């Protein structure tokens, strides 16, 4: 795989991780709403299970954020080290003259 293709794939993974982070945050908000609604209802099983789910979702979000930070930095460093902007410009020139 050439350098530019590798960088593009790394950027795609970063975007997918960002999407996963947003989805996980939405799930946490939804379970939080269920927990709030259940305060009035008072269902003990729902209270226990929703609390457990909230904790697991929160733990998953922490992991996603950590992976995203790591991989976004890795992608940026790879791009800088390999002068990806110049490679993109060269590819555009090559495509224009082909």
C-alpha positions as CSV (number, residue, x, y, z in Angstrom):
1,X,0.0,0.0,0.0
2,X,1.5,3.3,-1.0
3,X,1.9,6.1,1.6
4,X,-1.0,8.2,0.4
5,X,-3.4,5.3,0.4
6,X,-2.3,4.3,3.9
7,X,-2.9,7.8,5.2
8,X,-6.3,8.0,3.6
9,X,-7.2,4.7,5.3
10,X,-5.9,6.0,8.6
11,X,-8.1,9.1,8.2
12,X,-11.1,6.9,7.4
13,X,-10.5,5.0,10.6
14,X,-10.3,8.2,12.6
15,X,-13.7,9.3,11.1
16,X,-15.2,6.0,12.0
17,X,-13.9,6.2,15.5
18,X,-15.4,9.7,15.8
19,X,-18.7,8.3,14.6
20,X,-18.5,5.5,17.1
21,X,-17.8,8.1,19.8
22,X,-20.9,10.1,18.8
23,X,-23.0,7.0,18.8
24,X,-21.8,5.9,22.2
25,X,-22.6,9.4,23.6
26,X,-26.1,9.2,22.1
27,X,-26.6,5.8,23.8
28,X,-25.5,7.2,27.2
29,X,-28.0,10.1,26.8
30,X,-30.8,7.6,26.0
31,X,-30.1,5.4,28.9
32,X,-29.9,8.5,31.1
33,X,-33.4,9.5,30.0
34,X,-34.6,6.0,30.9
35,X,-33.1,6.3,34.3
36,X,-34.7,9.7,34.9
37,X,-38.1,8.5,33.7
38,X,-37.7,5.5,36.0
39,X,-37.2,7.7,39.0
40,X,-40.9,8.5,38.8
41,X,-41.9,4.9,37.9
42,X,-39.7,3.2,40.5
43,X,-39.1,-0.2,38.8
44,X,-36.3,-1.9,40.7
45,X,-35.1,-4.1,37.9
46,X,-35.1,-1.3,35.4
47,X,-33.2,0.8,37.9
48,X,-30.5,-1.9,38.4
49,X,-30.1,-2.9,34.8
50,X,-30.2,0.6,33.4
51,X,-27.5,1.7,35.9
52,X,-25.4,-1.3,34.9
53,X,-25.8,-0.5,31.2
54,X,-25.0,3.1,31.8
55,X,-21.8,2.1,33.5
56,X,-20.8,-0.2,30.7
57,X,-21.6,2.4,28.1
58,X,-19.5,4.9,29.9
59,X,-16.6,2.5,30.2
60,X,-16.8,1.8,26.5
61,X,-16.9,5.6,25.7
62,X,-13.7,6.0,27.8
63,X,-12.0,3.3,25.7
64,X,-13.2,4.8,22.4
65,X,-12.0,8.2,23.4
66,X,-8.6,6.8,24.3
67,X,-8.3,4.9,21.1
68,X,-9.4,7.9,19.1
69,X,-6.9,10.2,20.7
70,X,-4.1,7.7,20.1
71,X,-5.0,6.9,16.5
72,X,-5.7,10.6,15.5
73,X,-2.2,11.5,16.8
74,X,-0.7,8.6,15.0
75,X,-2.4,9.6,11.8
76,X,-1.3,13.2,12.1
77,X,2.3,12.2,12.8
78,X,2.3,9.8,9.9
79,X,1.0,12.6,7.6
80,X,3.6,15.1,8.8
81,X,6.4,12.6,8.6
82,X,5.6,11.5,5.1
83,X,4.7,15.0,3.8
84,X,1.2,13.8,2.8
85,X,0.1,17.3,1.6
86,X,2.8,17.3,-1.0
87,X,1.8,13.7,-2.1
88,X,-1.8,14.9,-2.5
89,X,-0.7,17.8,-4.6
90,X,1.5,15.6,-6.8
91,X,-1.4,13.1,-7.2
92,X,-3.7,15.9,-8.2
93,X,-1.2,17.1,-10.8
94,X,-0.7,13.6,-12.1
95,X,-4.5,13.1,-12.4
96,X,-4.9,16.4,-14.2
97,X,-2.2,15.6,-16.8
98,X,-3.4,12.1,-17.4
